[in-house]
Amino acid sequence: MSSSRFRKLDPLPFSAALLLCLSAIGGFCLAAEPSAVRVHRGLMQQLRKPVAQTKLLTPDNLDEALVTIEDASASHDWKYIVLHHTATNSGSVASIDAAHKRRRDSAGRPWKGIGYHFLIGNGNGMPDGKVAETFRWEEQIAGAHAGVLQYNQHGIGIALVGNFELEGPTDRQQTALLELIERLVTDYGIPAENILTHGEIRATQCPGRFFDKPTLLKRVTISDRVEGSLP
């Protein structure tokens, strides 16, 4: 896939879990205010990459103490891609963000907003196959989607709108997901074995029985190094 379809990262600062899903919290998989999100138009632009910065952040759904980010490009050092569904028939960044903000972690702290780094629409709430990049990706901060520290800290959370316990993702969602995975794998050197579903790292049905990860991954066109590790 040509990198010209993505926006090239500039060196300037950005101006601009799945929370615990389904069986984990018995609700829906959680989401940022429209102002905090940039929506890709068919992924025709290059993904932003992190810039060096120093900040302190508190993972939204963890008991662990503050995590110091000394350099965004070093700490993220993204190592995993974690795939989710929202477990809802419809959704948008704004609606999922609002739902996440109503939640609190085990220490009683309110969530900052959408727990994912990317959201892919299904035509109900946002356009089918549209990829939205959330504030967590723009700011290069940990997610609140996995329920496990290392996967929140170093895992890129991608959620597809839909309940894949009932039916699978749309064709456009699958295409958008594959393109996004290809770009992230290429940019961050993430091996195929580190492309995981939420259910592979936590006891949850997410992303649903109709999400066919093996078939999807076999369609990914990436480097020989990563292709060689695909099942």
N, C-alpha and C positions, 0 to 999 in steps of 0.2 A: 504494500500500500504506500502510495507516494506521500512523503511528509509534507508536500506542498498543500495538502488538504487541511493542514493544521496551522494555527497561528504560531509564529516563531516567538520564543520568549525574549523579552527585553531584559536588560540587567537592572531595571529600576524597580523600586519597591512596588507592590501591588496596590492600586488605588481601590482600585476596587481590590441501633446498632442494630449495622442495623441495630440498633439498640437491641434490646433483647426482644426478639420477634416471637410471634405465634406462641409456641409452647413455653417459651422463656417468660413472657409476660401476659400471654393470653389476649393480646390485643392485636394491633397491626404493626407492621414494621414501620419504625419511625422515620421527620425531616427538618429554608432560610428566607428570610424576608426577600421580596422581589429585589429590593435595593442591594441585597448582599449576594446576588447571583448574576452570573452572565450566562445566557443561553447560547449554546453553539447553534449555528445554522448549518445543519447537515455535516457537522464536524469538518467544515471547510477551512478552519483556522487551526494554527499550531497551538497545542496545549501550553499553558504557562508552566515554567519551571521555577523552583524556589530560588529566592535570593537570600544572601546572608543577612541575618538579623538576630537580635537577642530579645527573647520575651519569655514570660512565665505563663504557663497554662495549666489548667486543672482538667484532666479528663472527665467528661461529663458523667459517666456511669460507673466510675471506679472508686474504690476506697483509698487507693494509693495517694500519697502526698503529691504536692506540686511537682510537675515535670519541667525541668529547665531546658529550654531550647537555645543553645548557644549559637548554632548556625543551622538555618533551616535546610540548607542543601546537604549538610552532614547528617543531621538527625533524621532527615527524610530523603535520602537513604531509605526510600521505600523498599520494603522487602516482600510484601504480599499484596495480592488483590483478593478482596473478599466480596463475594457475590450474594445479593439479597433480592427478595421481592418485598413489596410493601404489604402484601396480604390484603389489599383492598382493590376494589374494581376500578377506582379512579384515584387521582391524586396529582398534586403539583408541588413544586418546591414550597410555595407559600402555605398550602394547607398542611403539609407534613411538618414544616417548620413550626407552625402554630401548635400542632399536636405535641411535638417534642418539647416545646417550651412549657407545656403544662405538666411535664414530668419532673420528678426529682430523683437524684441519685440516693444511694443508701445513707449518705451523710446529710441528706435533707437539702442539698444544694440544687437550685433550678438548673435545668439544661440550658445551654447557650442557644440552642436551635437545632436545626437539622443535623442528624448524626452522620450522614453520609458525605462523601466527597463529590459524588456524581449521582444524578437521578435521570432515568430514561423513561420518557412518557409512552403511554399506550393509546393515545387519542382521546382519553377521558380525563380532562383536567389539564393536560398539556399535549401538544401534538405528538402523534404516533412516531416513535423513533427519535424524537428530539432529545438531545443530551444537555442537561443543565449542570453547570459547574458551580458548586456551592462555596460559601465563604470559607469552609474548612480547606478546600483545595486552593483557593486564592491566597489564603493566609498561611498555607502549608502547616496546618496544625493537626493534632491527633483527632481521630474520629471518635464517635460514640455509637458504634454499630455492632461490635463483635462480642462484647461482654468478657473479653479476655485482654489483659493489659498489652501484651506484645502485639496483638493483632489490631488493637485500637491505635497504638503508638506508631506502628510501622506498616499497617495495612491500609490500602486505598479501598474505601468502602463504595461499592457501586450497587445501587438499588434500581430495580425495574418496577415500574408501577404495574400492579396486577396481583391476582391471587393464583399462583401456579399450583395450588392444591386442586384447583378446579379446571384450569386449562393453561396451556403453555403461553410463553411470550409471543407477541406478534412477529411477523417476518421482519418488519422494520426495526423493532426492538432488537432482534437478534443481530441484524446487520450492524446497527449502531453499536451494540455491545462488542461485537467482534472488532470493529474498527478502533474502538476505544482501547480494548485490551491490547491490540497490536501496537498502538502508539505508546501505551504505558510500558509494555514489555520492552519495546525497542529503546525508549528513553531511559529507563531505569534498570535494565538488565534483570528483570524479574524472571526467574525460571518457571517453567510450566508447572512444576510440582508445588509452587507457591501460589498458584491460582486456585483459590479455595471457595467452597460455598460456606455459608454461615453454619449449616448443619455439620460440616466437617470439623469445626472447631468448638462447637457447643451443642448441647442437647436441644435441638430445635428442628422443626420441620422446614424451616426456611432454607432455600427458596422454593420449596414445594416439589411434589413428586413429578410434575410435568415440566420441570426445568431439567433439560438433558445436557448436563455439563460435558460428558465425554464427546457427544456428537458436536457440540458447539466448538470445543477446543480443537477438534480435528480439522475444523474449517479455518482456523487461525493461520494466516500466512506470516510467519516471522522468521527470525534468523535460524540458520542451520543448527546452532548451539541449542536453541530452545526447542526447535522442531524435533530434535533427536531425543528429547526427554518426554515428548508427548506419548500417551498410552496408545 
